[in-house]
């Protein structure tokens, strides 16, 4: 199983300096990838801290592309309803080129009504819209003339240049419902789990994705299964310990269990730990804890 690490993307520690520090150290230690996430906005008065002060993920990855040379650059996920397909296609293709072909593009459907309202996007029929959206992306990235005539998107022959450096550019789909999992199996290069996924149930979701791929005549063994490991480092031996919460040694065992369920890639993400991202957390101390975690979980 390949190992990645999420850069600071939520809370006061999510500064450009800390993002570059973590990404550069991850590359030095041999991590496979670094990751961001998207949260455009939050409801006014919200007391949630998990998505506080989140910078744009694609701009962040473009910055990190210039600070690194080898490590892959992933986003899990950007919500496709907030974009016109041609705009996201252009942004992703450009990011892939400036990074030398290192982008892993995770896409989701979104769930927060306030974000949809502010983006001027409809929440209805998101799944059907996503299927056309993916077809449009791949057509625009083909490097040749493409046209599309669907229910949601309709345009005459066009050419988008330059294409991505990767052919094809990897697209991962998020989502936890059975229709979302089956969509990933039928249409995407893989599936990425959310921070709310139960680590003990990941294997069941993977089985649904694989089954959908096989039913669609695709090679299920070629799919990628990426787990966002929402890690919380705590003292060892706590009673009633939850997976991915505990000492570095305990969490390493949890990561090995994920591999046993079929996960092909996991990235350690500290952005969901209130001790790291909460309003009372010290940004410098959070960065120091992340550097220690980088050493602890470095690929062996």
N, C-alpha and C positions, 0 to 999 in steps of 0.2 A: 504494500500500500504506500502510495506517495504521500508525503507530508508537506503541508503549507502552513502559512501563518497570516492572520489578519492584521493589517496595519491599524493604527489608531484612527477610528472613524466616528466616534461618538463621545461627547463630553469634552471637558476642558483640555484633555491631553491630546486631542485630535488636531494637532498643529502640523504645518508642513515640515518643521524641523524634526518632530517626533516620527512622522510618517517616513521621512527619508532615513532616519536613524534605524528604525525597525526593518525597513525594506533592505537596506544595505547590509545590515547584520544578518538577516535571513539569507541573503545571497551568499555571504561569506561562509555561512555554516552549511550550505548545501541544500537548503530548503527548495522544494520543487516550485513553489508558487507563493505569491502574496495576494491578499484579497481585500476588497472594499464592499460596501453595501450602499443602498439608496434609501433615504428618507427625505422627501422634498420639504415637508413641513409637519407640524403637529397642531392639534386643536388648542386654541387659546385656553389657558387655565389647566392644561393637562399636568398631572403630577408624575407621569411616567418619566423614567430616566434612561430607558434602553435606547431611545432614538433621539437623544438631546444633542443639538448642535452638530448635525451630520453634514459634512461638506459634500459637494457633488462627486460621485464616484468616478465618473469618466475623466473629469478634469484632474482629479487626484491621481489616477493611473497614468495620465499623460505626463504629469510631473514626475512620477516615480519611474516612468520609462526612461527619462533623461538621467536618472540617478543610479540606474542599474543596467546590467548588460545581459544577464542570463536568465534570471528568475522569471517565471511566467506571471502574468498580471491578470487576475480574475476579478469579476464583479458578480456578487450573488445577493441580490439580483437587481437589475433595473426593470421598472414596470413599463411594459410596452404600451399600455393604453395612453400614457402621458406623452407619447411621441407620434409624429408623422413617420411612417416607415422610411421614407427617403432620407429624412433628417438623421434618424438613428443609424441607418445604413452608412451614410457619409461619415458620421462621427466615429463609428466602430471601425470602418475601413481605414480612416486616417490614423486612429490610435494604433491599429494593428501595424500599419506601415512605420510609424515613428518608433514603435517598440521593436521593430525587426521581426514581426510575426510571433508575438508572445501573448496575444490577448485570448482570454477565455471569456466569452460573453454569456452571462447568465441572465435569463429573462423570466419575469413573473407577470402576473395579472393584476397585482395590487389588491388591497382590501379596505383601506381607510377612506371612508366617504369624504372626509374633508379634503384629502389630497385630490380625489377625483373632481370635486367641485372646483377647487382652485386651479386645476389643470384644464378645466373645461372639457373633461372626458366623460363619456357615459360608462356606467358600471354594467349596464345590461349587455348580455350576450358576449361577455369578455372572451369566453372560450372559442366561440366561432370566429370572433375577430382575430384572435391570436393565430389561428390556423392560416388565415389569409396573410396576416402580417409576416409570418415566417416564410411563406412562399414569395412574398414581395422582396424580403431581404435577400433571399438566395438568388432571385432573378437579377436584382440590382448589383449584387456582388459578382455576377458571372463574367463581367468584363465585356460582354457583347450587348447587342440590342435586346431589350426585353419590354414586354407590355403585359398588362394585367387587367382583367375584367371580372370583377367579383362583386359580391354584395356590399362590401365595405370600402373597397379600394378599386379604382378604375382609372387607368391612364393609358395613353397611346404609346407606341414604341419610343423608348428612351435609352440612353447610354449613361451609366455612371462611371466616371474614371477619376482617379486610378482605383483599381480594385484592391481588396485587402492583400497583404503579403502572404497570408495563408490561404490555401485553396484545398478544401473549404475552411472558412473561419469557424472554429468550434462554437456551437450554440448549445447551451445547457438550459433546461427548463426547470423551474421550481414548481411548488405546489404539493399539497398533501392529500387532496381528495382523489378518489379513484379516477374520475375523468381527467384530472390534471396529470396523474401518473401515467395513464394510458396515452395521453397526448405526447408526453415525453418519449415513451417507447416507440410510438409511431413516427414521430417527426424530428426528434432532436438527436444530438450527439451524446446526450446523457441527461442525468437528473441531478439536481442539487437540493439537499434537504434544508429546512429552515431551522432557526434557532430554537423553535418550539417543538421540534421533532423529538420523540422519545427514543433515546439511543437503543433501547431494547427492542424497538419495533422497526428499525431501519430495514432489516432483512425482509420483512413483509412488504414494505413499499417497493423495494428493489425487485421482488418477485413479480409484482404487478407490472412494473415497467418492462421487465424482461418478457413476460407473457404477451404484452401488447406488441412488442417488437417482433416476436416470433410470429404472431398472428398476421402481422403486416408484411411478412416475408423478409424481415431484416435480420442481420446477424447480431443477436443479442449479446454475444461475447465481445463485440467491438464497442459496446456502450460504456460510458464513464459514469461512475456513481460517486458523487462528491458529497461529503458530509461536513457541514458547518459544526465543528465541535465547540460548543459554547462552554468553555472551560472556566472553572473557578478553583484556584489554588487555595487549599485550606490545610490545616494540620491533619496528619494521618490518623486513621483509626476512629473517626467519628461514627457514633452509633447512627444507623439508618442512612448511611452515606448514599447519595444519589450518584449515578454514573456521570463522569466528567467533572465531579467535584471531589477534591481531596488532595493528597500529596501528589507530587510529580510522578512518583512511582505508581501510585494507585491509578492515576489518569492514564499513564502509559498502558497499563493493563486494559483499561476501558477502550483505548484506541485499538489495541490488538483485537479486542472482541468485535469491534466494528469491521475490521478486516475479515474476520471470520464470517460475518453476515453478508459479505459481498461488496463492501465499500472499496473502491479502487483508489480514492484520494480522500484525505481528511485534512482540514485546516483548523488549527488551534485559534480560537477567537475569544479574546478577553474582553471584548466590547460589551458583553452582556453581564459582566460582573460589576455590581454597584460599588464595590470597593475600588474598582479601577475607573469607572466612568461617572459615578454619582456626583451630585453637586458639592459634596464635602471632600471629594478625593483630591489629593495633591497631584498636579499633572506630572511633576518630576518624579515623584515616588511611583506613579503608575508606569511611567516609562522604564524606570529601574526594574520594576517587577516583570515587565514584559521582556526586558533583556535577559533576566534570569530564566524566564520560561523558555525563551528561544534556545538558551543553552541546554535546558533540561530536556526539551523535546526534539533536539536537532537530529536529523536522519543519521542512522548508524550504518 
